[in-house]
Amino acid sequence: MIQPHCSSLWVSTAAPDVETSALQGTALADVVVVGAGFTGCAAALALALRGSRVCVLEANAIGWGASGRTGGQVIPGLKYDPDEIDAMFGSDLGPRMVAAVGSVGDEVFGLIKRHAISCDAQHKGWLQPAFSTRSLDVAMRRCESWQRRGANVAPLERSQMARLLGTEHYLGGWEDRRAGHVQPLSYVRGLAAAAQRSGAVIHSGSPAVSLTRQGAKWRVSTPAGAVDADQVLLATNGYTDKLWPGLARTVVPVMSYQAATIALPKALGKSILPKGHAASDTRRLLWYFRRDAHGRLIMGGRAPYRENLGPADAGYVRNAVNRLYPQLASTPFEFHWAGRVAMTQDHIPHLHRLDSGLWAALGYNGRGVGLATLLGRFLAELASGTQPKDIPFPVTSMQPIFGYPFTRLAARVLTGYYRVRDQLEAA
């Protein structure tokens, strides 16, 4: 039985869903994709355009998980600066990896344009404002590292940042003009529709309950059917379960909570993000925010790990809105929602070869709109025969986190520690 989407701004304003049905009986495919979020739908589209027979299995509805709950920010890069990536991955893979992750804006907005996806796309840039002198130094170093590689980025002084944000809360920062934002549920539905038009078959309400070898092929079984295929792509990210033993233990799911105000009257909102940027600051427990197509302010941040988060849990994001924009202190929230963010131990997304013909991508560390779209295409290339060495991203074996049962406890401890560090650093 399909679980309904959580109540959210995105569900209330999304483009219509595509028509799908549950899998019934046994089917054949070249590639089975498990999960119909950004990763799975991008992979299915890329494969279908190559002429592969693609079958996508989704437990609930398209975009039901993180892809339909994210903030929708399209941010190039990783948590590491380009210089750090080069040092970590060497003179061959490092620069190719930097170029790839720096291109996610072109990846996302290119797909939107080519496939006429209606998703309130705004390719107007991203701001990283610094809340402390230490983090300002880090932000300036990051900006300079990208500038040396020819990226369309620029440092911003305090007054420049204040004009673009509409608040004087920050000390400065930098602007990445390659970035932007989308209505994420509309975007993933648009990817799915494009994949369908290109020949992919998508089955919703079809959870993959087992994955086994059947001779030379893989069999992915659902409650009412099965698909036999040469290749399988696992694209379940923060909602990964026990389908492949150990995969869920390679990421730590944490909860991200968002709230959206009512549409702001023009006079009240005209100075808030007036150029259409998205923003996420340098806090360890960051605040991320933007306006939507109807003028609402959307604010997001870390939340307790519970699936039943509601309006009573909005204190953290309410405080963020009030501190940045005191003029909105009496402006109510219209929507509240939450979803899982899959964090990796090394803060880098993982692209895995799990077995012959079995691949996975997960762990986007809060940058899933762009990175999941990109890694979805990389999965499609691997399933089509591209050698891992020719992918501009590390293709690794799976390494479950040591001491995994204690990671959620450790995450809660770290959250408290980071909150104190942020408070002291801003003092």
N, C-alpha and C positions, 0 to 999 in steps of 0.2 A: 504494500500500500504506500502510495506517495505521501510523504510528509509535506504539508503546506509550507510555502515560503514564510520566513519570519516577517512580521509586520515591519515595514521600513519605508523610508522615503523612496528608495529605488523601486520597490514593488509597486508603490502607489503611482509612480510616474514613468514606468518602463514602457518601451515599445511592446507591441503584442508578442506573445510567445509563439514559437513555431509549433506546428502540429507534429506530435510524435505518438507512439503507442508502445506498449510493453512487448517485449520479445515473447513470441509463442513458437515453440518447436525448435528444431535444429536448423542453423544457418551456416553458410560457408563465407569466409572473407579472406582477403590477403592479410589484413591487419584488424585486430580488435583494440579499441581504445576504451579503457575503463575510466569514466569520469567525464562529465560534460561541463567543465568549467573553462577558464581561459586556456589552460594547457591542452586539454583534450580536444576542444573545438578548434584551436589553432592547428593542432596536429592533424585532425581529421580533414580540415580544409586543405592543408598543404598536400596531404596524401591523395585526396580526391582529385586535386588539380594535376597530380602526376599520373592519374589513371588507375590508382589502386582501388580495389574493392574494400571499403572501410565500413566497419560496424562500430558504433559508439554505444556503450552501455552506461546508463546513468541510474543510480539508485532512486533518485527523487525526480525533480524537475531540472531543466537546464539552468545552471547558475545557482542552484539551491545552496551550495556551500559558500566558501570564501569569495568566489567570483561575483556573487550577487550581493555581497555585504561589505565589500571593501570601500574605501573612500574614493576610489576612482582616479587617484593621482597616477600619472604616467611619468615616472622619474628615471632618467638614465643613470647608469652606473650601479655600483654595489656600495656596501657600507665602507669598503676600503677605497683609498685614493688610487689613481692610476699608477703612481710610483710604487705603492705597496703591492699592487697586483703584479706589476712587472717583477718585483723582487721575489714574490712568492712563487711565481709560475715560470720564470725564466725568460730569456731573450726571444724565444720562438713563440710559445703559447701566450706569454704575458701580453705583448702588444696586440695580438689578434683578439684576445679576450677583452681587453680594454675597448678596442674598436667595436666589438660586438655588443657589449653591455651599454656602451655609449650611444648605440643606434636604436634603442628601443622606442624612442619617440617616432622615428621614421618608420619603424616596424609597425607600430600600432596605427598611427595616422595614415600610413600608406595603405594598410588593409581597409581602413574605414573608407578611404577615398575610392579604392579600386572596386570595392563591393557595395558601395553606396549604403553604408551602415548608418542608420539614424540613431545617434546616441549622444546628442548634445555635446559633440566633441569640441574642445577648446584647446588649440595648439598655441597657447599664449605664454608658456613658461612656468617655471617653478622657482620659488624663493626658499632659501635656507637661512632664516634669521638667527643670529647668535644672541643668547641670553646672558652670556658672561664673557669676561675678557679672555679666559682660557679657551672657551669654545669659539670665540671670534678668531683667534689665532689659527685654530684647526680649520675653520671654514675658509679662511684666506689661503691657507696652504692647499686645501682641496681645490679651490677655484684656480689657483696658479698652476697646479698640476694638470688640470684639464686644459687651461689656456695654452700651455706648451704643446699640447697635442692638437691644437687647432679647433677646439670645441667652441661653440657659440655661447660663451659664458662671460660673466663680468662681475667684479667685486662691487659691493655697494656700501657706501658710507651710511652712517646712522640716519641722516636726513633723507637720503634716497630711499632707504628701506622703509622709513616711516611713511613716506608718500605712497609707496606701492602697497603697503599693508593697511594704512589708515590707523596706525597705532605707533606710539613712541616707546613701546615696551622694550624694544631690542636695540642692540649696540651697533648693528650693521649686519653684514653677511654677504651672500652672493646670489646671483640670478643665473639660472640655466634655461636658456631660451629654446633648447631642444625639447623641452618637457611640455606637459599640459594636463588635461583631465577629461574624463568621459563619464557618462552615466553608465556605470559598470554592468548593470543587469541588461540594459539595452544593448551594450556592446557585445556581451557574450551571446545574447540571443541573435544578434546580427551575424556573429561568426558562425553560429550553428546554422542559420538560414543559408548563409553562403556555402557552407559545407554540403548541406542538403542539395542545393541547386547544382553543385558540382558532382553529385552522385553518392555522397556518403549517406548511410542509413543510421538514424539515431533512435534508440529505444530508451524512453524514460520509464520510471517505475520498474527498472530491471536491475536490481543489485547483483553484482558479481559475487556469488557465494562460494565458488571454488575455481581453482586454476590448476589444471593437471596436464601432463603430457599424454597425448594419444598418438603413439607412433612418432611420425615426423612433425606432427602439428601440436599446437596448444589447443586445449578445450577450456573455454570460460563458460561456466554454468550459471544460470539464473534460476529463480524459483519455478519458472514455467518454460525454460528452454536452455539452449546452449549454442555457442558459436565456436566453430573450428577454424583456426587460422594459422598462418605461418609465423606471424609476429604479434606480440601483445605489448601495448603501451599502458603503463599504469600512471594515471594523472589525477590522483586524489588528494595530494597536498596535505593540508591540515586535518582532513577528514579520512586519512588513510587508516584502514583497519587491518585485520589479520589475514587478508587474502593471500599475501605473500609473507611468510614468516620473517619477522625481524624488521620489515620495512618501516612500520609505524614507530619503531624505536630509534629511528635515525633522525627524527625531528621532535621538537618540543612544542606542542600547541599552546599558545597563550591567547587570551581573549582581548580583543580590541572593541571598544565601545564608542558609538557615535550618536550624536544628537543633532537635529536640524531645527532651526528656529522657524517661525512663520515667515512668509515672504516679507522682506523688509520694505517699508515705505521708502520711496526714492529719496526723500529728504534725509531719512535716518541712515540709509545705507550707501549714499553716493560716495563717501570717502573710504569705504571698506573694500579693499582689494579692487580698486577702480579699473585696473587694466586686465582683470580676469585671470590673475595668477592663481595657482595652488601654492600652498606653503606648508612646510613642516620644519620645526625648529631643531635646535641642537641639544635639547634636553635628553638625558638618558631615557627618561620616560616622556617621550616627545609629545608635543601638541601638534596635530596636523589639521589644517582647516582650508576652506575655500567657499566660494559661492556656487549655488546651482543655477540652472537656466531660468529659474523663477525668482531669483534674488534671495533665497534663503542662505543663511550662514550655517555651514556644516562644521562641527568641531568633533575631533576624535582624540582618543587617548587610551592608555592601558586600563584594564578592568580586572576584577577578581575572576578566577577561573570557575565560572558557572555558566551553564547553558541557558538558565532562566533569568538573565539580567533584564531589568526593566527600568521604568522611570525613576524608581527610588535609588538607582545606582548612578544617577546622572551628576552627582555632586562634583566629581573631578572635572568633567567637561564644562559644567556650569561655572565653576570657579575660573577655568581658563577663559571662557567668553567674557566674564565680568572683568577680569584683569586686563585683557587686551582691549576690550571695547566696553567701557563703563556705561556708555549711552544705551547699551542693550540689556542692562541689568534687569529691566522689567519686561523684556521681550520674551515671551514664553517659547519653549521648545514644542514643536508640532509632532516630531517623530523621534523615536529612540530605537536603536537596534545594536546588535553585537554579533561578532563572528570570530572564528579561529584564525590566528596568524601562525603559520608554521615556521619556527625558528630552528636553525641548525647550530651545531656546536661551534663550527668555524665561521659562521655568519656569511656563508657563501651558499647559493642554491646548489642542489645536488642533481647531477645527471648520471644515472647509474645503468650499467649493464648488469642485470641480475642473473641472467642465464642466456643460453643461446636463443636469440629471437625474443628476449624479454627485457624491456627497458622501462625506466621510470625517471620522472623529473618531479622534484618537490623541494620545499624549503626556501621560500622566496623572501623571508625575513622582512615582510612589510612592503615589498616593492613588486607585488605580484602582477599588476596589470601589464606592465611592460615585460618583465622578465619571464612570466609564465607564457606570454604570447611568443616570445623569442625561443624559449626552450621547447615549447610545443613544436615549433618548426624544426628545431634540431632533432627532436624525437622522430619526426616524420622522415628526416634525411637519414638517420641511423636505420630506421626500419626499411628504407628503400635501398640500403646497401652502402651508404657512405661510410667510410672507415672512421673510427673514432678519432684518429690522429688528424683527420681533415676537418673536424668540428672545432670551431674557435672557442671551445669551452672544455674543461676537464671532464672526461668520461671515466667514472671510477666504479670500483666495486662497492657494495653496500657495507657500511661499518656501523652497526648499532651502537648507541651511546653507552659507554660503560656505566654501570650503576643506574640504569634507566629508571627503575621504580622510584628513585629519590629525586629525579630531575624536577618534578613539579614542585616538590617541597623546596628545592634549591632555587627554582624560579621565583617562588613567593619571597624567599629570604632576599634574593637579589633585588626584587622589586622594591622592598622596603629600604634596602641599602641605597639603591639608586635615587629613591625619593629624597632621602636625607642628603646625599651628595649634591643633588640638584639644588636643594634649599640652601645648603652651605655655600655652594659656588655662586649662587645669585645674590647672596647677602652682601 
